[in-house]
Amino acid sequence: MNVTCEALLGESFLDVALAHNIDLQHNCGGVCACSTCHVKVKQGMERLPEMEDDEADQLDEAEGLALESRLGCQCKILEDTDYIVEIPQLNPAIAKLFHEGAH
């Protein structure tokens, strides 16, 4: 599914997803304490703030990690430009845990 969204400068990719009812997990509430808001930045990576150590540490736990991987909560829009962001599909068993909690 492709979705085009308008965003304000200073918003994170997580903020944009939530404002447009796009399902981007964020178990920690968007404070860089988990890897559930993992996204892949296909265009615009050079226009984002540099990754800090906390984000890099959390990304190590992300499923499907790639060179273009970032945490949606840490990617702040700093410039008026186009970004292409992919939300990776989660393993169905893991996705179920995120939605229902561990039993």
N, C-alpha and C positions, 0 to 999 in steps of 0.2 A: 504494500500500500504506500503510495506517495502522497505526502501532505505538504502544502506550502503554508507557512505561517509568517506573520509579521512579528517583529520583536523590537523591544526598546533597548537602547544602549544600556549596558550594565546588567541586563537580565542574563541568567544562565540558561543553558539548553534545558535543564530541568524545569526552570521557571516557565519557559516557553511551552514545553510539553504539557505541563499541568494546566496552563491557561487555555490550552486548546484540546483538552481531554484526550491527550495521547498517553497511552499506558507506558510510562517509564518508571520502573520500580525505583524506590528510594527509601529503603528500610531504615536508614539512620536519620531521615528527615532532611537530607541534603547538607550534611555537615562534614563530609569527607571521612566518614567512619565505617564505610562498607564499600562494596564494589557493585551494588545492584543497579546503579544508574549508568553503567558502562555503555558508552556509545562509540561508534567509529566515525571519525570526521573524514569524509570523503573529499570535501572542498572547504578551504578556509582555515586550515590548521595554522598557517603562518600568521593569521590575524587574531589568534587567541593568546591569552597570557601563557607564559611558559609554565610547564608542569612543575609543581613544587614536590618536595620529598614525600609529604603525606599522601598526595595523590598517587605518586609512583608506587608507594608501599601498598596502598589499597588496590591498585590495578593489578598487582601481582596475583591477587585472589580472583580476578575476573575470568569467567568462562569465555573462551574464544579470543583471547588477547591477541592483538595485532599491532603493527607499527602505528596505525592511525587511531589506536584506542585512547580514550580519555574518559573521565568521569563527567557526566552531564552536569552535576552540581558545581563543578569547578571551572567549567568553560563559560566565562563571562564574555558577552558580546561587547567588544570595545570599538568596533568600526562598523559603519553602515555599508555592509557588503553582503554577498550571498554566501551562505554556508549550506553544505549538503551533509546531513548527519544520518547515519544508519543506526537503528536500534537493533542489536543482534537478537536473534531468537534464542530463548532460553531452553535448556533441556526441559521437557514437559514435567518431569518429576520435581525439578527445582522450582519451576514456575508455580506448580501447585502449592508447594510449601510457602512461597511468598504470598500467595493469595489466601491460603487457609490456615497458615501457621503449622508448625510441626506437631504431630500427634504421636 
